[in-house]
Amino acid sequence: MSKHNVDRIRRGYEAFGRRDLDAALVMAHPEVEAHDPAEMPDAAVHRGKEAVKRDWEQTLELFDEFAVEIEEVFDAGEEVVLFLRYRGRGKESGAAVEVDMAHVLTMRDGVAVRLRQYLDRAEALEAAGFSQEAP
């Protein structure tokens, strides 16, 4: 993956952390599909930018404060694995939330056509074709 594409992905996640969802979705194909982590209640697949945006809006509504940090990026050609840390403060409870996640982006022609989200980072690496150990 080119440095340009990695920079574009980073800018997209930075925009998501700022709640600028339109800017975050610039890196997505119009018919992108986003898969929720399988462990989440009511996990679903969201198809198309508008459906993904609605899902993200619902998620962000739960937080007064929210930030996303990219910890590592692994390039597997068409697949890009990102290790992320989400931090936030619940709107209703005021409780601090910190979650380690992994995203697997399937890239084609410089845009994401699929996003798969994982709570288990090893599972994400395996889904992208990496061995059991991080590359």
N, C-alpha and C positions, 0 to 999 in steps of 0.2 A: 504494500500500500504506500502511496506517495506521501511525503511530508505534508503536501497540500491537503490531501484527504484527511489525514490525522488531525491537522489543525482545524479543518472544517468540523470534524466530529467534536473536538474539544470546544469550539465556539458554540456548537449546538447544545452541549451539556451546560455550558456556562449560562446560555440564554434560558434553559429550563430552570436552573437554579434561581434566576432573576424573575421567573414566572413570565418570561417573554416567549410564550408558546409558539407564536407565529415564526419568530426567529429560530427557535429550536427545530421547527419542522421544515425549515429550508433544506436541510440535509436529507429529507425523506421523499421517496417517490410518492406521487399522488395516490397510488393504491397500496401504500405500505400496509403491512400487517404487524401488529404488536401483540405479543403473547404475554399475558400476566404470568407471574410465577405460579407453578402448578399447586403449590402449598397454600396459596391465598384463597380465602373464602370467595366464592363466586368468580373464580378465575375464568377469564374469557379471552377470546382473540378479537381484537379491534381492527377493522379493515377500513382503510382510507384515512387521509389526514384529518378529516373532520371528526371521525369516530375516535381516533387517537387523541386529538385535542380535547374532546369532551371527557375522556377517561382521565387525562392528566389534570384537567380543571377540577374534577371531582376529588382526585387525590390531593391536590394542593389546597383545596378548601378545608381540609382537615387540620391545616397547620397555620399558626401565626407566623412562625419563622421556619424557613426551609433553605437548605443548602445541599449541593451535591458536589462531591470531590472525586475526580478521577485519580485513582491511585496507580493503576498500571494499565497499559495497552499492549495487547498481543496481536500481532498481525499474522493471519493465516490465509493471506491472499484475499479471496472473496469474503471470508469471515473475519471479523474483528471482534476480539473479546476485550471488554473493559471491566476492570475491577473498580467498583464505586463504593463510596460511603455516603449514605444519606444521613443528614442531621436535621433535626427540627424540634419544634415545640408544639405540642398538641393545642389546638384552638380551644377545645372544651375543657380538657384536663389541665393544661399548662405543663404537662409532663414532658421531660426531655426524651427525645427518640433518637436512636442511632442504629442504623442498619447497614450491614455490609451486603452488597449485591454484586451480581455480575450480569452484564448484558452481552449478548452475542448479536452483532449487527451483520446482516448479509448485505454486502455492497455490490451494486452493479452500476457501471458508468458514473461513479462518483456520488451516488445517492443510496440511501438505505431502503431496501425493498422489504426487509423483515427485521424485527427486533424481538429477540427471545430473552426474557428476564428470568434470572435464577437467584435463589437464596443460597444455593450451594455452589461455591466457586469452582470446585473440582468438576461438578456436573457440567458447568458452562464450558470449561476447557475441553471436556470429552465431547460435548455436542459440536464443538468447532473442529474436532479432529486432532486435538493434542493428546499426548500420552497422559498418564496419570499424574505426572509431575509437571509443574508449570514450565513453559519453554524458557 
